[in-house]
Amino acid sequence: MDLDLTFANSRLSGDGNDDIGRFKVHGTYDAKALECSWTKSYVGAHAVFYRGFREGKGIWGTWEVTLQNHGGFHIWPKRAGEGDAETAAAEKEQPAETAVLAIPTT
C-alpha cells in the first residue's frame, strides 16, 4: 500500500493505492485530543470509514465498511531508506485483523 497524508488546519487529505485500487482520503483531526477520522473513497467503488488516535508517530484505530465488515489498523511514517521488503515483513508480523499502512515521509 502507498498512502500520502497531509495534515493542515484541522483537516486531513491524501491519496494512495492498495490491492483494491486508487483512493482519495478526506477527514478531520483534533490536535489536542489526538484523534482523527476520515473517509477513504475508492475511485468508482465503495468507501471505508476510519477513526484513529495518535500514539507517538503513528495512528491506530478502527475501520468500517459495514457493521459486518470492519477491523483495526495501525499506520506509521516510513523510515528513510525503508523499502518494500521491510514494509512487507512488518505487515506479516501483525494479527490478521490489523491492516498496516506505511506512510512515506516527505
LINDAPE-V107718 format. One record per residue. N is the residue number from 1. PHI is phi in whole degrees, -180 to 180 (none if undefined). Layout:
{{N	PHI} {N	PHI}}
//
This chain:
{{1	none} {2	-116} {3	-145} {4	-118} {5	-120} {6	-124} {7	-114} {8	-158} {9	53} {10	66} {11	-120} {12	-125} {13	-150} {14	171} {15	-156} {16	175} {17	-152} {18	-145} {19	-67} {20	-89} {21	152} {22	-77} {23	-148} {24	-117} {25	-124} {26	-141} {27	-176} {28	-135} {29	-143} {30	-118} {31	-65} {32	-75} {33	-83} {34	60} {35	-120} {36	-150} {37	-147} {38	-159} {39	-117} {40	-102} {41	-107} {42	-79} {43	-61} {44	70} {45	-143} {46	-82} {47	-120} {48	-124} {49	-102} {50	-121} {51	-135} {52	-138} {53	-134} {54	-76} {55	-144} {56	64} {57	-99} {58	-117} {59	-130} {60	-127} {61	171} {62	-125} {63	-127} {64	-152} {65	-102} {66	-139} {67	-60} {68	-91} {69	-124} {70	-154} {71	-179} {72	-113} {73	-146} {74	-148} {75	-124} {76	-155} {77	-65} {78	-73} {79	-75} {80	-57} {81	85} {82	-75} {83	-110} {84	-62} {85	-64} {86	-68} {87	-65} {88	-62} {89	-64} {90	-65} {91	-65} {92	-68} {93	-78} {94	-87} {95	-59} {96	-58} {97	-82} {98	-106} {99	-97} {100	-110} {101	-124} {102	-93} {103	-102} {104	-63} {105	-89} {106	-122}}
//
